[in-house]
Amino acid sequence: MILGHHPHVIQRPECVSGKPVFFSLGNHVFDQANPKTKEGMIADCRIRRGRLWCPSLRTHTESGTTFPRLTAPDHASSLVLATCTLEINAIHPD
């Protein structure tokens, strides 16, 4: 799994070589004026039945507050990541 950061806006995750890649999760808590910087994403990664599964949850911070709230699920990202489940047992440290 790869987690990127920095652009302050969400970039849609992808499945690259069978591994989930989150290029940018946007902002979860940030105080900028641009409306796009009020959107965030949480990589909700869990291990289920020996596989890494990473659906995404979206957040939004209303103007005038720094408290994000969960918003509707990101179905497009979830569809991409649904086929991207890494088998944990297959990972062998060298």
FINU-546829 format. One record per residue: residue number from 1; residue in one letter; chain; z, y, x of N, C-alpha, C, O in turn. Coordinates in Angstrom, 1 decimal, padded with zeros to 4 digits. Atoms other than C-alpha are relative to their C-alpha. Example, Ala and Ser with C-alpha at 12.3 -4.5 7.8 and 13.67 -1.06 7.14 Angstrom:
2
+------+-------+-------+--------+--------+--------+--------+--------+--------+--------+--------+--------+--------+--------+--------+
! voti ! marfi ! vexgu !    n.Z !    n.Y !    n.X !   ca.Z !   ca.Y !   ca.X !    c.Z !    c.Y !    c.X !    o.Z !    o.Y !    o.X !
+------+-------+-------+--------+--------+--------+--------+--------+--------+--------+--------+--------+--------+--------+--------+
!    1 !     a !     A !  000.0 ! -001.2 !  000.9 !  007.8 ! -004.5 !  012.3 !  000.0 !  001.2 !  000.9 !  000.7 !  001.2 !  001.9 !
!    2 !     s !     A !  000.0 ! -001.1 ! -000.9 !  007.1 ! -001.1 !  013.7 !  000.8 !  001.1 ! -000.8 !  000.9 !  002.2 ! -000.3 !
+------+-------+-------+--------+--------+--------+--------+--------+--------+--------+--------+--------+--------+--------+--------+
END
This chain:
94
+------+-------+-------+--------+--------+--------+--------+--------+--------+--------+--------+--------+--------+--------+--------+
! voti ! marfi ! vexgu !    n.Z !    n.Y !    n.X !   ca.Z !   ca.Y !   ca.X !    c.Z !    c.Y !    c.X !    o.Z !    o.Y !    o.X !
+------+-------+-------+--------+--------+--------+--------+--------+--------+--------+--------+--------+--------+--------+--------+
!    1 !     m !     A !  000.0 ! -001.2 !  000.8 !  000.0 !  000.0 !  000.0 !  000.0 !  001.2 !  000.9 !  000.7 !  001.3 !  001.9 !
!    2 !     i !     A !  000.0 ! -001.3 ! -000.7 ! -000.8 !  003.5 !  001.2 !  000.3 !  001.1 ! -000.9 ! -000.2 !  001.2 ! -002.0 !
!    3 !     l !     A ! -000.4 ! -001.2 !  000.8 !  000.9 !  006.7 ! -000.1 ! -000.4 !  001.2 !  000.8 !  000.1 !  001.4 !  001.9 !
!    4 !     g !     A !  000.4 ! -001.2 ! -000.7 ! -000.8 !  009.9 !  000.9 !  000.8 !  001.2 ! -000.6 !  001.6 !  001.0 ! -001.6 !
!    5 !     h !     A ! -000.7 ! -001.2 !  000.5 !  000.5 !  013.5 !  000.3 ! -000.7 !  001.2 !  000.4 ! -001.8 !  001.2 !  001.1 !
!    6 !     h !     A !  000.3 ! -001.4 ! -000.5 !  000.0 !  017.2 !  000.8 ! -000.8 !  000.9 ! -000.9 ! -000.5 !  002.1 ! -001.0 !
!    7 !     p !     A !  000.9 ! -001.0 !  000.7 ! -002.8 !  018.7 ! -001.4 !  000.7 !  000.6 ! -001.2 !  000.1 !  001.6 ! -001.8 !
!    8 !     h !     A ! -000.7 ! -000.6 !  001.1 ! -000.2 !  019.5 ! -004.2 ! -000.7 ! -000.3 ! -001.3 ! -000.2 !  000.3 ! -002.3 !
!    9 !     v !     A !  000.6 !  000.4 !  001.2 ! -002.6 !  018.1 ! -006.8 ! -000.2 ! -001.5 !  000.0 ! -000.4 ! -002.1 !  001.1 !
!   10 !     i !     A !  000.2 !  001.4 !  000.1 ! -003.1 !  014.6 ! -008.1 ! -001.4 ! -000.4 !  000.4 ! -002.4 !  000.3 !  000.0 !
!   11 !     q !     A !  001.3 !  000.6 ! -000.3 ! -006.0 !  012.6 ! -006.6 !  000.1 ! -001.5 ! -000.5 !  001.1 ! -002.2 ! -000.1 !
!   12 !     r !     A ! -000.1 !  001.3 !  000.6 ! -006.8 !  009.4 ! -008.5 !  000.1 ! -001.1 !  001.0 ! -000.6 ! -001.2 !  002.0 !
!   13 !     p !     A ! -000.2 !  001.2 ! -000.9 ! -005.5 !  006.2 ! -006.8 ! -001.2 ! -000.9 ! -000.1 ! -002.0 ! -000.9 ! -001.1 !
!   14 !     e !     A !  001.1 !  001.0 ! -000.1 ! -008.0 !  003.5 ! -005.8 !  000.6 ! -001.3 !  000.5 !  001.7 ! -001.4 !  001.1 !
!   15 !     c !     A ! -000.3 !  001.3 ! -000.6 ! -007.9 ! -000.2 ! -004.9 ! -001.0 ! -000.1 !  001.2 ! -002.2 ! -000.2 !  001.0 !
!   16 !     v !     A !  000.8 !  000.1 ! -001.2 ! -009.2 ! -000.5 ! -001.3 !  000.3 ! -001.3 !  000.7 !  001.5 ! -001.5 !  001.2 !
!   17 !     s !     A ! -000.2 !  001.3 ! -000.7 ! -009.6 ! -003.9 !  000.2 !  001.1 ! -000.8 ! -000.6 !  001.9 ! -001.4 !  000.1 !
!   18 !     g !     A ! -001.0 !  000.7 !  000.7 ! -007.3 ! -005.3 ! -002.5 !  001.4 !  000.6 !  000.1 !  002.4 !  000.0 ! -000.3 !
!   19 !     k !     A ! -001.3 ! -000.7 ! -000.1 ! -004.5 ! -002.8 ! -001.7 !  000.0 !  001.3 ! -000.7 ! -001.0 !  002.0 ! -000.7 !
!   20 !     p !     A ! -000.1 ! -001.2 !  000.7 ! -003.3 !  000.1 ! -003.8 !  000.1 !  001.2 !  001.0 !  000.9 !  001.2 !  001.9 !
!   21 !     v !     A !  000.0 ! -001.2 ! -000.9 ! -004.0 !  003.5 ! -002.2 !  000.2 !  001.2 ! -001.0 ! -000.6 !  001.5 ! -001.8 !
!   22 !     f !     A ! -000.3 ! -001.3 !  000.8 ! -002.4 !  006.7 ! -003.7 ! -000.3 !  001.1 !  001.0 !  000.5 !  001.4 !  001.9 !
!   23 !     f !     A !  000.4 ! -001.0 ! -000.9 ! -004.2 !  009.5 ! -001.9 !  000.9 !  001.2 ! -000.1 !  001.3 !  001.8 !  000.9 !
!   24 !     s !     A ! -001.0 ! -001.2 !  000.2 ! -002.0 !  012.3 ! -003.4 !  000.6 ! -000.2 ! -001.3 !  000.0 ! -000.4 ! -002.3 !
!   25 !     l !     A ! -000.8 !  000.2 !  001.2 !  000.8 !  012.0 ! -005.9 !  000.2 !  001.4 ! -000.6 !  000.9 !  001.5 ! -001.6 !
!   26 !     g !     A ! -000.2 ! -001.3 !  000.6 !  000.6 !  015.8 ! -006.6 !  001.4 !  000.5 !  000.3 !  002.0 !  000.2 !  001.3 !
!   27 !     n !     A ! -001.4 ! -000.5 ! -000.1 !  003.9 !  017.5 ! -007.2 !  000.9 ! -000.5 ! -001.0 !  000.5 ! -000.6 ! -002.2 !
!   28 !     h !     A ! -001.0 !  000.4 !  001.0 !  006.9 !  016.1 ! -008.8 !  000.9 !  001.2 ! -000.4 !  001.2 !  001.5 ! -001.5 !
!   29 !     v !     A ! -000.7 ! -001.2 !  000.2 !  009.0 !  019.2 ! -008.3 ! -000.5 !  001.0 !  001.0 ! -000.4 !  000.8 !  002.2 !
!   30 !     f !     A !  000.6 ! -001.0 ! -000.9 !  007.3 !  022.3 ! -006.9 ! -000.1 !  001.3 ! -000.8 ! -000.3 !  001.3 ! -002.0 !
!   31 !     d !     A !  000.0 ! -001.3 !  000.7 !  007.4 !  026.0 ! -007.7 ! -001.2 !  000.8 !  000.4 ! -001.1 !  001.8 !  001.1 !
!   32 !     q !     A !  001.2 ! -000.8 ! -000.3 !  003.8 !  027.2 ! -007.5 ! -000.6 !  000.4 ! -001.4 ! -000.2 ! -000.2 ! -002.4 !
!   33 !     a !     A !  000.5 ! -000.5 !  001.3 !  001.9 !  029.2 ! -010.2 ! -001.2 ! -000.7 ! -000.5 ! -001.4 ! -000.7 ! -001.7 !
!   34 !     n !     A !  001.2 !  000.7 !  000.4 ! -001.3 !  027.2 ! -010.3 !  000.4 ! -001.2 ! -001.0 !  001.2 ! -002.0 ! -000.6 !
!   35 !     p !     A ! -000.4 !  001.1 !  000.9 ! -001.1 !  024.9 ! -013.4 ! -000.2 ! -001.4 !  000.5 !  000.5 ! -002.3 !  000.1 !
!   36 !     k !     A !  000.3 !  001.4 ! -000.6 ! -002.6 !  021.9 ! -011.5 !  001.2 ! -000.5 !  000.8 !  001.4 ! -001.7 !  001.0 !
!   37 !     t !     A ! -001.1 !  000.4 ! -000.9 !  000.4 !  022.0 ! -009.2 !  001.3 ! -000.3 ! -000.8 !  002.3 ! -000.7 ! -000.2 !
!   38 !     k !     A ! -001.1 !  000.3 !  000.9 !  002.7 !  021.4 ! -012.2 ! -000.1 ! -001.5 ! -000.4 !  000.7 ! -002.0 ! -001.2 !
!   39 !     e !     A !  000.2 !  001.4 !  000.3 !  001.3 !  017.8 ! -012.5 !  000.4 ! -000.9 !  001.2 !  000.1 ! -000.5 !  002.3 !
!   40 !     g !     A ! -000.4 !  000.9 ! -001.0 !  002.7 !  014.9 ! -010.6 ! -000.3 ! -001.5 ! -000.4 ! -000.6 ! -001.7 ! -001.6 !
!   41 !     m !     A !  000.2 !  001.4 !  000.3 !  002.3 !  011.1 ! -010.4 !  001.1 ! -000.8 !  000.8 !  001.4 ! -000.4 !  001.9 !
!   42 !     i !     A ! -001.0 !  000.9 ! -000.7 !  004.9 !  008.4 ! -009.6 ! -000.7 ! -001.3 !  000.2 ! -001.2 ! -001.9 ! -000.8 !
!   43 !     a !     A !  000.4 !  001.4 ! -000.3 !  003.8 !  005.2 ! -007.9 !  001.1 ! -000.9 ! -000.4 !  002.0 ! -001.1 !  000.4 !
!   44 !     d !     A ! -001.1 !  000.9 !  000.5 !  005.9 !  002.8 ! -009.9 ! -000.2 ! -001.4 !  000.4 ! -000.5 ! -002.3 ! -000.4 !
!   45 !     c !     A !  000.4 !  001.3 ! -000.6 !  005.5 ! -000.2 ! -007.6 !  001.2 ! -000.9 ! -000.1 !  002.4 ! -000.6 !  000.1 !
!   46 !     r !     A ! -001.0 !  001.0 !  000.2 !  007.3 ! -003.4 ! -008.3 ! -000.6 ! -001.3 !  000.5 ! -001.8 ! -001.5 !  000.6 !
!   47 !     i !     A !  000.4 !  001.3 ! -000.4 !  007.2 ! -007.0 ! -007.1 !  000.2 ! -000.9 ! -001.3 !  001.3 ! -001.0 ! -001.7 !
!   48 !     r !     A ! -000.1 !  000.9 !  001.2 !  006.4 ! -009.4 ! -010.0 ! -000.7 ! -001.3 !  000.4 ! -001.8 ! -001.4 !  000.8 !
!   49 !     r !     A !  000.6 !  001.3 ! -000.3 !  005.9 ! -013.1 ! -009.5 ! -000.7 ! -000.1 !  001.4 ! -001.7 ! -000.7 !  001.5 !
!   50 !     g !     A !  000.6 !  000.1 ! -001.4 !  005.3 ! -012.7 ! -005.7 ! -001.2 !  000.9 !  000.2 ! -001.8 !  000.8 !  001.3 !
!   51 !     r !     A !  001.2 ! -000.9 ! -000.2 !  002.7 ! -009.9 ! -006.2 !  000.5 !  001.5 ! -000.1 !  001.4 !  001.8 ! -001.0 !
!   52 !     l !     A ! -000.3 ! -001.5 !  000.1 !  003.0 ! -006.1 ! -005.6 ! -000.9 !  000.5 ! -001.1 ! -002.1 !  000.4 ! -001.1 !
!   53 !     w !     A !  000.7 ! -000.6 !  001.2 !  002.0 ! -004.3 ! -008.8 !  000.4 !  001.5 ! -000.1 !  001.6 !  001.8 !  000.0 !
!   54 !     c !     A ! -000.3 ! -001.4 ! -000.1 !  001.7 ! -000.5 ! -008.8 ! -000.7 !  000.8 ! -001.1 ! -001.7 !  001.5 ! -000.9 !
!   55 !     p !     A !  000.5 ! -000.9 !  001.0 !  001.1 !  001.2 ! -012.1 !  000.4 !  001.5 !  000.3 !  001.3 !  001.7 !  001.1 !
!   56 !     s !     A ! -000.3 ! -001.4 ! -000.3 !  001.2 !  005.0 ! -012.1 !  000.6 !  000.7 ! -001.3 !  000.1 !  000.4 ! -002.4 !
!   57 !     l !     A ! -000.6 ! -000.7 !  001.1 !  003.3 !  007.3 ! -014.3 ! -000.3 !  001.5 !  000.3 ! -000.2 !  002.0 !  001.5 !
!   58 !     r !     A !  000.3 ! -001.4 ! -000.2 !  002.4 !  011.0 ! -014.8 !  001.2 !  000.8 ! -000.4 !  002.0 !  000.5 ! -001.3 !
!   59 !     t !     A ! -001.0 ! -000.9 !  000.3 !  004.8 !  013.9 ! -014.8 ! -000.6 !  001.4 ! -000.2 ! -001.7 !  001.7 !  000.3 !
!   60 !     h !     A !  000.4 ! -001.4 !  000.2 !  004.5 !  017.5 ! -015.9 !  001.3 !  000.9 !  000.1 !  002.3 !  000.6 ! -000.5 !
!   61 !     t !     A ! -001.1 ! -001.0 !  000.0 !  006.8 !  020.5 ! -015.1 ! -000.4 !  001.2 ! -000.7 ! -001.4 !  001.9 ! -000.3 !
!   62 !     e !     A !  000.3 ! -001.1 !  000.8 !  006.8 !  023.2 ! -017.7 !  000.2 !  001.3 !  000.8 !  001.0 !  001.3 !  001.8 !
!   63 !     s !     A ! -000.2 ! -001.3 ! -000.7 !  006.4 !  026.8 ! -016.5 !  001.4 !  000.5 ! -000.3 !  001.9 !  000.4 ! -001.4 !
!   64 !     g !     A ! -001.3 ! -000.5 !  000.1 !  009.8 !  028.4 ! -015.9 !  001.1 ! -001.0 !  000.2 !  002.3 ! -000.6 !  000.1 !
!   65 !     t !     A ! -001.0 !  001.0 ! -000.3 !  011.6 !  025.2 ! -015.0 ! -000.5 ! -000.8 !  001.2 ! -001.6 ! -000.8 !  001.6 !
!   66 !     t !     A !  000.3 !  000.9 ! -001.1 !  011.8 !  022.8 ! -012.1 !  000.3 ! -001.4 ! -000.3 !  000.3 ! -002.3 !  000.6 !
!   67 !     f !     A ! -000.3 !  001.4 !  000.4 !  012.6 !  019.7 ! -014.1 ! -001.2 ! -000.6 ! -000.6 ! -001.7 ! -000.3 ! -001.7 !
!   68 !     p !     A !  001.2 !  000.7 !  000.5 !  009.6 !  017.4 ! -014.5 !  000.4 ! -001.0 ! -001.1 !  001.5 ! -001.4 ! -001.3 !
!   69 !     r !     A ! -000.2 !  000.9 !  001.0 !  009.2 !  015.2 ! -017.5 ! -001.2 ! -001.0 !  000.0 ! -002.3 ! -000.7 !  000.4 !
!   70 !     l !     A !  001.1 !  001.0 !  000.1 !  007.2 !  012.0 ! -018.0 ! -000.9 !  000.4 ! -001.1 ! -000.5 !  000.9 ! -002.1 !
!   71 !     t !     A !  001.0 ! -000.2 !  001.1 !  004.0 !  012.4 ! -019.9 ! -000.7 ! -001.3 ! -000.3 ! -000.2 ! -002.3 !  000.0 !
!   72 !     a !     A !  000.7 !  001.2 !  000.4 !  001.5 !  010.0 ! -021.4 ! -000.5 ! -000.8 !  001.2 ! -000.7 ! -000.2 !  002.3 !
!   73 !     p !     A !  000.5 !  000.8 ! -001.1 !  000.5 !  007.1 ! -019.2 ! -001.4 !  000.4 !  000.5 ! -002.2 !  000.8 ! -000.4 !
!   74 !     d !     A !  001.3 ! -000.2 ! -000.6 ! -002.5 !  007.5 ! -016.9 ! -000.8 ! -001.2 ! -000.1 ! -000.8 ! -002.1 !  000.8 !
!   75 !     h !     A !  000.7 !  001.3 !  000.2 ! -004.7 !  004.8 ! -018.4 ! -001.2 ! -000.2 !  001.0 ! -001.4 ! -001.4 !  001.4 !
!   76 !     a !     A !  001.1 !  000.2 ! -001.0 ! -007.7 !  005.4 ! -016.0 !  000.5 ! -000.5 !  001.3 !  000.0 ! -001.4 !  001.9 !
!   77 !     s !     A ! -000.6 !  000.5 ! -001.2 ! -005.5 !  005.0 ! -013.0 !  000.6 ! -001.4 ! -000.1 !  000.4 ! -002.3 !  000.8 !
!   78 !     s !     A ! -000.6 !  001.3 !  000.2 ! -003.7 !  002.0 ! -014.5 ! -001.1 ! -001.1 !  000.0 ! -000.9 ! -002.2 !  000.4 !
!   79 !     l !     A !  001.1 !  000.9 !  000.0 ! -007.0 !  000.3 ! -015.1 ! -000.5 ! -000.4 !  001.4 ! -000.8 ! -001.5 !  001.7 !
!   80 !     v !     A !  000.4 !  000.3 ! -001.4 ! -008.1 !  000.7 ! -011.5 !  001.0 ! -000.8 !  000.7 !  000.6 ! -001.7 !  001.5 !
!   81 !     l !     A ! -001.0 !  000.7 ! -000.7 ! -004.8 ! -000.5 ! -010.2 !  000.4 ! -001.3 ! -000.6 !  001.1 ! -002.1 !  000.1 !
!   82 !     a !     A ! -000.4 !  001.3 !  000.7 ! -004.4 ! -003.4 ! -012.7 ! -000.6 ! -001.2 !  000.8 !  000.0 ! -002.3 !  000.8 !
!   83 !     t !     A !  000.6 !  001.1 ! -000.7 ! -006.8 ! -005.5 ! -010.6 !  000.4 !  000.0 !  001.5 ! -000.1 ! -000.8 !  002.3 !
!   84 !     c !     A ! -000.3 ! -000.2 ! -001.3 ! -005.2 ! -004.4 ! -007.4 !  001.5 ! -000.5 !  000.2 !  002.4 !  000.3 !  000.5 !
!   85 !     t !     A ! -001.3 !  000.5 ! -000.2 ! -002.2 ! -006.7 ! -007.0 !  000.1 ! -000.8 !  001.2 ! -000.6 ! -001.9 !  001.3 !
!   86 !     l !     A ! -000.1 !  000.6 ! -001.3 ! -001.3 ! -007.7 ! -003.5 !  001.0 ! -001.1 !  000.0 !  002.1 ! -001.0 ! -000.4 !
!   87 !     e !     A ! -000.9 !  001.2 ! -000.1 !  000.2 ! -011.2 ! -003.0 !  000.9 !  000.2 !  001.2 !  000.5 !  000.3 !  002.3 !
!   88 !     i !     A ! -001.0 ! -000.2 ! -001.0 !  003.4 ! -010.6 ! -001.1 !  000.2 ! -001.1 !  001.0 !  000.4 ! -001.0 !  002.2 !
!   89 !     n !     A ! -000.2 !  001.2 ! -000.8 !  003.7 ! -014.2 !  000.2 ! -001.1 ! -000.1 !  001.0 ! -001.0 ! -000.8 !  002.0 !
!   90 !     a !     A !  001.1 !  000.1 ! -001.0 !  000.3 ! -013.7 !  002.0 !  000.2 !  000.9 !  001.2 ! -000.6 !  000.8 !  002.1 !
!   91 !     i !     A ! -000.2 ! -000.9 ! -001.1 !  001.7 ! -011.0 !  004.3 !  000.8 ! -000.7 !  001.0 !  002.0 ! -001.1 !  000.8 !
!   92 !     h !     A ! -000.7 !  000.6 ! -001.0 !  002.7 ! -012.4 !  007.6 !  000.1 !  000.9 !  001.2 ! -000.9 !  001.3 !  001.7 !
!   93 !     p !     A ! -000.1 ! -000.9 ! -001.1 !  004.1 ! -010.2 !  010.3 ! -000.4 ! -000.7 !  001.3 ! -000.1 ! -001.8 !  001.5 !
!   94 !     d !     A !  000.4 !  000.6 ! -001.3 !  002.6 ! -010.7 !  013.8 !  000.9 !  000.5 !  001.1 !  000.7 !  000.1 !  002.2 !
+------+-------+-------+--------+--------+--------+--------+--------+--------+--------+--------+--------+--------+--------+--------+
END
